[in-house]
Amino acid sequence: MASGRFTVDIGPPEYNPNSGPYTFVQKAVKIDADAGFRDLHLTQTEGIVIALDWVAKDRHHLWGSAVMVAPGVALSAIHVIDAMRNNGFLAGQGGELWAISFHADRVEHWRVDSFSKDQEKGDLCLLTLVRSTAPSVPSAGIPLKFGLARMAARVPCVGETISLIGFRATKEFFEHGADMGLSLFGSVGLVTERYPTGRERCLLPNPAIEVNACTKGGMSGGAAFDAKGHLIGVISTGLDEGPSFVSLSWPAIPVPIVPKWPDSIMPAETSLGAMATDGWCGIEHLERVHVGTKDGVLMASLSDPDNGQDSNPP
């Protein structure tokens, strides 16, 4: 597949990585604007924001986005996954889910191995990924770099600037070397409402915020960054002229996951909170997140959620 100057050959899943060494770098992602909507270069987020590609028969469906938060782990919106299931894309011979990330020196292609929801009614979904690109050999022992978003466990304040980044939805027939027609969009606006315990009327039972910014189809599951470049959530829904709604990311912190890549360093079962403690991902204000169970369901709560101010504001 190709998009512009990018070409990727799909190889077998890399369960036993042999093209390392790898290095994982936590990145701040910022758009240098106070408001507006514009196209971004595909490599602008250094592979942190990824396109979800539902491959069914001879057609690619770029129908959602996600964001890399740990090695082999991405955060997205469960309604994107449910929509594909409802269309039969994951049933029987209905197709497979892949993900595409763009880096300055290459394109990576990933197979989605599993989905894990944050809670019964939440819109967050953790995806475990396996690298499936034909091996890229580092030159002169230089490790392949993979960017990760640094999360922030907080509820942003009204008036904060938020950047929303995701891919446009497309449908393309598959042909070897065909142009995928991918477009990466960025939208910037201010927080206009906060919902620390959710907003049922807007079908957002999970903690969320409203942002005065527009989003397009396919950006759902994409990243929402604060002014410091920290990931505060994923895009849940929006309108062409705004506003857009963001599901805050911190409820996903205790969700059990079983990452498969790179298998030489990943534990059998873990969580984003445990990975942050071990240094595999970054979460600002992790100490504010408290984990418990309600009716047998694992839940996370945030101490002092009404105080959304970052302890070190930009």
LINGI-V578818 format. One record per backbone hydrogen bond with DSSP energy under -0.5 kcal/mol. NH is the residue of the N-H (numbers start at 0). CO is the residue of the C=O. If there is no record, write none. Layout:
# LINGI-V578818
{{NH CO} {NH CO}}
This chain:
# LINGI-V578818
{{1 177} {2 5} {5 2} {7 0} {9 7} {10 131} {13 130} {14 12} {16 14} {22 143} {24 22} {24 145} {26 147} {28 228} {29 27} {31 29} {32 30} {35 187} {37 185} {39 183} {43 40} {45 42} {46 101} {47 44} {49 47} {49 65} {50 99} {51 63} {52 50} {52 97} {53 51} {53 60} {54 52} {54 95} {55 53} {55 58} {58 55} {59 171} {60 53} {61 59} {61 169} {62 51} {62 60} {63 51} {64 219} {65 49} {66 74} {67 47} {68 72} {69 72} {70 279} {72 69} {73 126} {74 66} {75 124} {77 122} {79 76} {80 76} {81 77} {82 78} {83 79} {84 80} {85 81} {86 82} {87 84} {88 83} {90 87} {91 89} {93 90} {95 54} {97 52} {97 95} {98 109} {99 50} {100 107} {102 105} {107 100} {109 98} {110 129} {111 96} {112 110} {112 127} {113 127} {115 125} {117 123} {124 75} {125 115} {126 73} {127 113} {128 71} {129 110} {131 108} {132 108} {133 8} {136 134} {137 18} {137 135} {140 137} {141 138} {143 20} {145 22} {146 45} {147 24} {148 67} {149 26} {150 148} {150 281} {151 230} {152 283} {153 151} {155 153} {158 190} {159 156} {161 188} {162 224} {163 186} {164 222} {165 184} {166 217} {167 182} {168 216} {169 61} {171 59} {173 57} {174 172} {177 174} {179 1} {183 39} {184 165} {185 37} {186 163} {187 35} {188 161} {190 159} {191 209} {192 209} {194 207} {197 194} {198 203} {201 198} {202 199} {203 198} {207 194} {208 245} {209 192} {210 243} {211 189} {212 210} {214 238} {218 215} {220 234} {221 218} {222 164} {223 232} {224 162} {225 229} {228 225} {230 149} {231 223} {231 229} {232 223} {233 246} {234 221} {235 244} {236 244} {238 242} {241 238} {242 210} {243 210} {244 236} {245 208} {246 233} {247 206} {247 245} {248 231} {251 248} {252 249} {254 251} {256 269} {264 261} {265 261} {269 256} {272 252} {274 270} {275 271} {276 272} {277 273} {278 275} {279 274} {280 274} {283 150} {285 282} {287 284} {288 285} {289 300} {291 298} {293 296} {296 293} {298 291} {300 289} {302 287} {304 301} {306 303} {307 305} {312 309}}
